[in-house]
Amino acid sequence: MRVRCHDCGTETEFTLEGWRCDCGGAWEPATLPDFDPEKINPEDRSIWRYGKLLGLDVRSPFRRMGVGWTPLVPVKFGKHDIYLKLEYLSPSGSFKDRGVNAMVNQLAVMGAKTVVEDSSGNAGASLAAHAARFGLRAQIYVPAYASPAKQHQIAVYGAAVRPIPGLRKAAEEAAQAAVGPGTAYASHAYNPAYLAGQVTAAYEIWEQLGRRAPDWIFLPTAQGGQFLGLWFGFSRLLAAGLVDHLPRLIAVQAARVAPIYKAWKEGLDRIPAVEPAGKTVAEGVAILQPVRDRRLLQALRETNGMALAVEEEAILEAQGALAGLGYYVEPTSAVAVAGFQAVAEGIGEGETVIIPLTGNGLKGAPTKV
């Protein structure tokens, strides 16, 4: 797999040992193939429907997991008609499966036998599930504060769970230190194949909307893999002349941990690390500094997007509002809905809004909503 570092411009072949660029930047696919509808496999109802369009060394899966082609459901939310994309119906209960499925297939073809990841829960659970399916060993380093439900889910698949005290960064450092011969750092933050897998959400939305682009997409954003995947995907559709605009991508964060929002509001070119203003119920977005910071800010600019920061009360209210419609999601997923509610009055009548529901509500501790 050819990869490129956006930070310094280096291009090379991806290896298990070289999980990031020597400059410290994250790899991304060197080039995504031009989007050609003729390359869609109409018989496949998974991310591998687009296997020829992802720039991976594998175009069909070694083992099926049933990841992708999640429902896009129209609902009435307040005064607006919007679409919910039910990513939490993925096998491990979160949108992370979309990227992890592509990543594990790529790592398997490269000869990985053990995979290591740091995660607040969902990425670790997804990797543990895939490791079990592919017959790989898995070690998942989690912040000690991570939801007990998520830690239990990781362990159920047979992965070794390593709780690490302190901030989220401590788990990342512990996981990276554990990488050695035969061990792949299967990071949802750094891995380029993970990013390629997230591109498939854009292609699905395009097909499910009748081959057109939406006007707005609201996303809970931490490391931003889903956010960037949608940007890359719709950019390829635009380059192919198959859509006439890019959707406005809205990065929504919890106000207590909001580095993207802070950098965007201040007009910065990089995203500095922030000190958390307290613990947030949306643990999945409690990232102090995203790895792909330049790309996130670039995507916000090029899509005429915006970053939002929402308070804890708004997150829980949004979780309750979704439950009132029959959709039970974890607080991290409800962050996007809270962001939508904050700017809904500025959305024009007839504009198409999509909110991916990223994580099942059963993954977190019960909260009053």
C-alpha positions in Angstrom: 0.0 0.0 0.0 1.4 3.4 -1.0 1.1 6.0 1.7 1.9 9.7 2.0 2.6 12.0 5.0 0.7 15.2 4.5 2.9 17.0 7.1 6.2 16.6 5.2 5.3 15.1 1.8 7.1 11.8 2.2 5.7 9.0 0.1 6.6 5.3 0.6 5.3 1.8 1.0 3.5 1.1 4.2 5.1 -1.4 6.6 4.2 -2.8 10.0 7.3 -1.2 11.5 6.8 2.2 10.0 3.4 2.8 11.4 4.0 6.6 11.1 6.3 8.9 9.2 9.8 9.6 10.5 8.6 13.2 11.0 5.9 12.0 13.4 3.0 12.6 11.0 0.2 10.1 10.2 0.2 8.2 6.9 -2.8 8.5 4.6 -3.4 6.6 1.3 -1.0 8.1 -1.2 -3.8 8.4 -3.7 -7.4 7.2 -3.6 -8.5 5.7 -7.0 -10.7 7.9 -9.2 -14.3 7.2 -8.4 -15.9 5.1 -11.1 -19.4 3.8 -10.5 -18.6 0.9 -12.8 -16.2 -0.4 -10.1 -19.0 -0.7 -7.5 -19.9 -4.3 -6.7 -23.7 -4.2 -6.6 -23.9 -7.7 -5.1 -21.9 -6.7 -2.0 -23.7 -5.0 0.9 -20.6 -4.2 2.9 -17.7 -1.7 2.7 -16.2 -4.1 0.1 -18.9 -3.0 -2.3 -16.2 -0.3 -3.0 -13.1 -2.6 -2.6 -11.7 -1.4 -6.0 -11.9 2.2 -4.9 -10.0 2.3 -1.6 -6.3 2.1 -2.6 -5.6 -1.0 -0.5 -3.6 -4.1 -1.2 -6.8 -6.2 -0.8 -10.0 -5.6 -2.7 -12.2 -8.2 -1.1 -12.2 -9.4 2.5 -10.4 -12.4 3.9 -13.3 -13.0 6.2 -16.7 -11.5 6.2 -17.8 -9.3 9.2 -20.9 -7.6 7.7 -19.5 -4.1 8.1 -21.1 -1.3 6.1 -24.2 -0.4 4.2 -25.9 0.8 7.3 -29.4 2.2 7.1 -30.1 5.9 6.2 -33.4 6.7 7.9 -35.5 9.9 7.4 -36.9 11.3 10.7 -38.6 14.4 11.9 -36.4 16.1 14.4 -38.1 19.3 15.8 -39.0 21.4 12.8 -36.5 19.7 10.5 -36.6 16.6 8.3 -33.2 15.0 8.6 -31.6 11.6 8.0 -29.9 9.4 10.6 -27.3 7.0 9.4 -27.3 4.1 11.8 -23.6 3.3 12.2 -24.2 1.8 15.6 -25.7 -1.2 13.9 -22.2 -2.3 12.9 -21.1 -5.7 14.4 -19.3 -4.3 17.5 -21.9 -1.5 18.0 -20.0 1.5 16.6 -18.9 3.3 13.4 -15.3 2.3 14.2 -16.0 -1.1 12.5 -16.0 0.6 9.1 -12.3 1.7 9.4 -11.1 -1.2 11.5 -12.5 -3.8 8.9 -10.4 -2.2 6.1 -7.4 -1.8 8.5 -7.4 -5.4 9.7 -7.7 -6.8 6.2 -4.7 -4.7 5.1 -2.6 -5.7 8.2 -3.5 -9.4 7.6 -2.2 -9.3 4.1 1.0 -7.6 5.4 1.5 -10.6 7.8 0.5 -9.1 11.2 0.0 -11.7 13.9 -0.6 -9.4 16.9 -2.4 -6.1 17.0 -2.1 -3.4 19.6 -4.3 -0.3 20.0 -5.1 2.4 22.5 -8.7 3.4 22.8 -11.3 4.8 25.1 -13.5 1.9 24.2 -15.1 1.7 20.7 -12.0 1.4 18.6 -10.6 -1.2 21.0 -13.9 -3.2 21.0 -13.9 -3.1 17.2 -10.3 -4.2 16.9 -10.8 -7.0 19.5 -13.8 -8.3 17.5 -11.9 -8.3 14.3 -8.9 -9.9 15.9 -11.1 -12.7 17.1 -12.6 -13.2 13.6 -9.2 -13.1 11.9 -7.4 -15.3 14.5 -5.1 -12.5 15.6 -3.9 -11.7 19.1 -4.9 -8.3 20.5 -3.8 -6.1 23.3 -6.0 -3.0 24.0 -4.7 -0.2 26.2 -7.6 1.8 27.6 -7.8 4.8 30.0 -8.7 3.5 33.4 -11.8 5.7 33.4 -13.2 4.1 30.2 -16.7 2.7 30.5 -16.7 -0.7 32.3 -19.2 -1.9 29.7 -16.7 -1.1 26.9 -13.8 -2.8 28.8 -15.9 -5.8 29.3 -16.9 -5.9 25.6 -13.2 -5.8 24.6 -12.4 -8.7 27.0 -15.3 -10.8 25.8 -13.7 -11.2 22.4 -10.6 -12.6 24.0 -8.3 -9.5 23.8 -6.0 -8.5 26.7 -7.3 -5.3 28.3 -4.7 -3.0 29.8 -6.2 -0.1 31.9 -3.8 2.8 32.2 -4.3 5.5 34.9 -4.2 9.1 33.9 -5.3 11.0 30.8 -6.1 9.5 27.5 -2.6 10.3 26.2 -1.1 7.8 28.7 -2.9 4.9 27.1 -1.6 6.0 23.7 2.0 6.1 24.9 1.7 2.7 26.6 0.3 1.1 23.4 3.1 2.5 21.3 5.7 1.3 23.7 4.3 -2.3 23.3 4.8 -2.4 19.6 7.6 -4.9 18.6 8.5 -7.5 16.0 5.4 -9.2 14.5 3.2 -6.7 16.3 1.2 -4.1 14.4 0.1 -0.8 15.9 -3.5 -0.9 14.7 -4.3 2.7 15.5 -7.5 4.3 14.3 -5.6 7.6 14.7 -2.6 6.8 12.6 -3.4 3.9 10.3 -4.0 4.8 6.6 -6.2 1.8 5.8 -8.5 2.8 8.6 -8.9 6.1 6.9 -9.7 4.4 3.6 -12.4 2.3 5.2 -14.1 5.5 6.5 -14.3 6.8 3.0 -17.0 4.2 2.2 -19.5 6.1 4.3 -19.5 8.9 1.8 -20.0 6.5 -1.1 -22.9 4.8 0.7 -24.6 8.1 1.5 -24.2 9.2 -2.1 -25.9 6.0 -3.3 -28.6 6.0 -0.6 -29.6 9.6 -1.4 -30.1 8.7 -5.0 -26.6 9.6 -6.1 -26.4 13.1 -4.7 -24.6 14.9 -1.9 -26.3 16.1 1.3 -25.9 19.8 2.4 -24.9 19.2 6.0 -23.3 16.4 8.0 -22.9 16.7 11.8 -20.3 14.5 13.4 -18.9 13.9 16.9 -15.2 14.6 16.2 -12.1 13.6 18.2 -9.3 12.1 16.1 -11.5 12.8 13.1 -11.2 9.5 11.1 -14.9 9.6 10.1 -14.8 13.3 9.4 -11.8 13.0 7.1 -13.2 9.8 5.5 -16.3 11.7 4.5 -14.3 14.6 3.2 -12.0 12.4 1.1 -15.0 10.4 -0.2 -17.1 13.4 -1.3 -14.1 15.1 -2.7 -13.5 12.1 -5.0 -17.2 12.2 -6.0 -16.9 15.9 -6.8 -13.7 15.3 -8.8 -15.6 12.7 -10.8 -18.4 15.1 -11.6 -20.9 13.0 -9.7 -21.9 15.6 -7.2 -22.1 19.4 -7.6 -20.9 20.4 -4.1 -19.3 19.2 -1.0 -21.5 18.8 2.1 -20.7 21.2 4.9 -18.9 19.1 7.5 -19.6 20.1 11.1 -17.2 18.9 13.8 -18.9 18.8 17.2 -17.0 18.4 20.4 -17.8 18.4 24.1 -17.1 21.9 25.5 -15.0 20.4 28.3 -12.5 18.9 25.8 -12.7 21.0 22.5 -9.3 21.4 20.8 -10.7 21.5 17.3 -13.3 24.0 18.2 -10.7 26.2 19.9 -8.3 26.2 17.0 -11.1 26.8 14.4 -12.5 29.7 16.4 -9.1 31.3 16.7 -8.3 30.8 13.0 -5.2 28.6 13.7 -3.3 26.4 11.2 -2.5 23.8 13.8 -4.5 22.4 16.8 -2.7 22.8 20.1 -3.3 20.4 22.9 -5.8 21.6 25.5 -6.3 21.1 29.2 -9.7 19.5 29.9 -12.1 21.7 31.7 -13.5 18.7 33.5 -14.7 15.1 32.8 -17.2 14.8 30.0 -20.0 12.2 29.6 -18.9 12.0 26.0 -15.7 10.0 26.7 -15.2 9.1 23.0 -14.4 12.7 22.1 -12.1 13.4 25.0 -8.9 13.7 22.9 -6.6 16.6 23.9 -4.9 16.9 20.5 -5.9 15.1 17.3 -3.0 13.6 15.2 -4.3 14.8 11.8 -4.8 18.4 12.9 -3.8 20.1 9.7 -6.1 17.9 7.6 -9.1 18.5 10.0 -8.7 22.3 9.7 -8.3 22.0 5.9 -11.5 19.9 5.6 -13.4 22.5 7.7 -12.2 25.3 5.4 -12.8 23.4 2.1 -16.3 22.3 3.0 -17.3 25.7 4.4 -17.8 23.7 7.6 -17.6 24.7 11.3 -16.6 23.4 14.6 -19.0 23.5 17.6 -18.6 22.9 21.3 -21.6 21.7 23.3 -22.2 21.6 27.0 -22.9 18.5 29.1 -26.6 19.3 29.7 -27.1 19.7 25.9 -25.4 16.3 25.2 -27.7 14.5 27.7 -30.8 16.3 26.4 -29.9 15.3 22.8 -29.4 11.7 24.0 -32.9 11.8 25.5 -34.5 13.4 22.4 -33.1 10.6 20.3 -34.3 8.0 22.7 -37.8 9.6 22.4 -37.6 8.7 18.7 -36.5 5.2 19.4 -32.8 5.5 19.0 -30.6 4.8 22.0 -27.1 6.0 21.5 -24.1 6.7 23.9 -23.5 10.3 24.9 -20.5 10.6 22.5 -22.9 9.9 19.6 -25.5 12.4 21.0 -22.8 15.2 20.7 -23.6 15.5 17.0 -27.3 15.9 17.6 -26.6 18.6 20.3 -24.5 20.4 17.7 -27.3 20.2 15.1 -29.8 21.6 17.7 -27.4 24.5 18.4 -27.5 25.8 14.7 -30.7 24.3 13.4 -32.3 27.7 12.9 -29.7 28.6 10.4 -30.4 25.6 8.2 -32.4 26.4 5.1 -35.8 24.7 4.3 -35.2 21.8 2.0 -31.5 21.4 2.8 -30.5 17.8 3.4 -29.0 17.1 6.8 -27.4 13.8 7.9 -26.3 12.8 11.4 -24.5 9.5 11.7 -25.3 7.8 15.0 -21.9 6.4 15.9 -22.3 4.3 19.1 -24.9 2.1 20.7 -26.3 3.4 24.0 -25.7 0.1 25.8 -21.9 0.7 25.6 -21.9 3.4 28.3 -23.0 3.7 31.9 -26.7 4.6 32.3 -27.2 8.4 32.6 -30.2 10.5 33.4 -31.7 11.9 30.2 
